[in-house]
Amino acid sequence: MSTSKGCTLVRLWGEVDGALRADASTSMAQALVADQPILVDASGLSFIDSSGLAFLLQLHLAAAETGLHVTLRDPERQVVDRLALIGMDREFELENTVATPELRSGVVSGAMSVVPAP
């Protein structure tokens, strides 16, 4: 796992659902061990179910326990709406930038990774 510019980047793309449970656990552990603010890049996310929302909430809660801040970058409206539905939309700072086109095209399955921040 790598970090850069004072934060850890967790990138979500494609369809994030229960099939990615192992990836979610690994990504969360890596992000928390880095002991830096966490930036979750959701710009390439096309679908998220309750398992994916649970990942975001667990990451937020675990980070808060250690004093780390989590920012959600470029989430689709559905992500924000689903967080609002469970009363957690105001728990995340949102960062809006121009979405990266290569993350939005050609993705047929989901994935999570912890990568160096841009």
JOVENRA-V804685 format. One record per pair of residues at least 4 apart in sequence whose C-alpha atoms are under 6 Angstrom apart, sorted by the first residue. I is the first residue (numbers start at 0). J is the second residue. Records with the same first field share a line. If there is no record, write none. Layout:
I: J + J
This chain:
1: 114 + 115
2: 7 + 115
3: 115 + 116
6: 35 + 36 + 37
7: 37
8: 37 + 38 + 39 + 113 + 114 + 116
9: 39 + 112 + 113
10: 39 + 40 + 111 + 112
11: 41 + 44 + 111
12: 43 + 44 + 109 + 110
13: 44 + 45 + 106 + 108 + 109
14: 45 + 46 + 47 + 108 + 109
15: 47 + 51 + 109
16: 47 + 48 + 50 + 51
17: 50
22: 26
23: 27
26: 113
36: 67 + 68
37: 69
38: 69 + 70
39: 71 + 72
40: 72
41: 72 + 73 + 74
42: 73 + 74 + 98
43: 102 + 103
47: 51
49: 53
53: 57
54: 58
57: 61
58: 62
62: 67
63: 67
70: 91 + 92 + 93
71: 93
72: 93 + 94 + 95
73: 95
76: 80
77: 81
82: 87 + 88
83: 87 + 88
